[in-house]
């Protein structure tokens, strides 16, 4: 994998379960960080090192886009036991660093992505740590709104496209594993003193919410005859990969497996949303043009460039003109027709 152990390091799972002492390799980590060890999934690698340093987001351009397409970030409010929506209009973020903090909260998988993100009641400042006094502790949106279409509707959206990450027919309400129960107990009860949240997770209420959302979306999908200008009720369309499609695990490290998942998702979305009826059914072919095998033939970490595409630099090192390569890929796609 490109990120190596810097992003996902499954050696930390033992400590996340509270049995890290059985592995001598974790003793140093335990002594240096007695309260929270190195996370299994280090979100700082993605949201700080990558998004702010090595490939910084164009903040000025991002701010201009908020006037037309405002970004809404959904997380779980563990104090009030409900979803929380953060955006620039509410003052949730006014800098790239603050945006990254909001995203950190939204992506924070309990037990494996480090300590909670907390919002101070009086200042609104965010910080990581155990459940602190006078703050709103936050974690991944999966607890209260695993598919955040309800927040979109509540925020005034009239036309909603939902991109589901799990295939049609997948079991989303099954019992939690022993591993998950151990993880949640240690994280919510022992580390953060949130017994009500632990009880919620033990009962699988977050999974039940996921199942309810899927059923609600399936029902909304039948609303096909109403004119798109009729916004008396929101128009909601859902896109999911076909039944039986391989799923990418949350802690998947293999680059090729993740890449295949990206292709499958793109192909399904293309077939569902492309306007030209003649193009429908060609999503898998188009995916090969936009996500070619060539992308897997280099390591992005070895290419130091903030502004240029690592893929284009890779092609340049091979003596290939990126524009000609795109034209060749487009030609091959047309031949496939």
MOWOHU-V474757 format. One line per field, one symbol per residue. phi: phi as a letter, one per 20 degrees, with the letter a starting at -180 (. if undefined). psi: psi as a letter, one per 30 degrees, with the letter a starting at -180 (. if undefined). burial: + if it has 24 or more other ideal C-beta (glycine too) atoms within 12 Angstrom, else -. A space follows every 10 residues. Layout:
phi = ???
psi = ???
burial = ???
This chain:
phi = .fflefdccf ffffffencf ffdgfeffff ffcfecfgff defffeedfe fddfcfffff fffffffdcf edddcdeeee lafcddbffe nfbcbfffff fffgffdffg ncdnffecdf fedmfdbeqg geflcdfcbg fgfdbfcfff ffffeofdcc dddfedfgnf fddffffggf fffffffeef edlcffffff fffmffffff ffffffffff feedefffee dfcfeccddc ffgnfgdeff dfdfffffff ffffffgfff fedfffgfef ndgffffffe cfggfeebdg fedebedeff fffgfffend egffffffff fffffff
psi = kefbgfekjf ffeeeffghf ffjfffeeee eeifekakle jjfeeefdee ffdeikkjee eeeefffeik kkkklkjfef hllkkkleef gekgleeeee eeeeefgjkk ffgallkkkk eefgkkllll jlkhljklak ffefifjhfe eeefggkfjk jkjkfklkfk jgglkkleee eeeeeeeeee eghieeeeee eefgfeeeee eeeeeeeeef ffiffkkffj gflkkkkkkl llkfkkkkle gkfkeeeeee eeeeeeeeee eefkejfffk fgeeeeefef ilffffgljf ffjjkeelke eeeeeeffgk jeeeeeeeee eeeeef.
burial = -++---++++ -+++++++-+ -----+--+- -----+++++ ++++++++-+ ++-++-+--- -+-------- +++++++++- +-++++++-- -++--+-+++ ++++++++++ +++++++++- -----+++-+ ++--++++++ ++++++++++ +++------+ -+++++---- -+---+---+ -++++++++- ++-+--++-+ +----++-++ --++-++--+ ---------- ---+++++++ +-----++-+ +---+--+++ ++++++++++ ++-------- --++++++++ ++--+----+ ---------+ ++-++----- ----+---+- -------
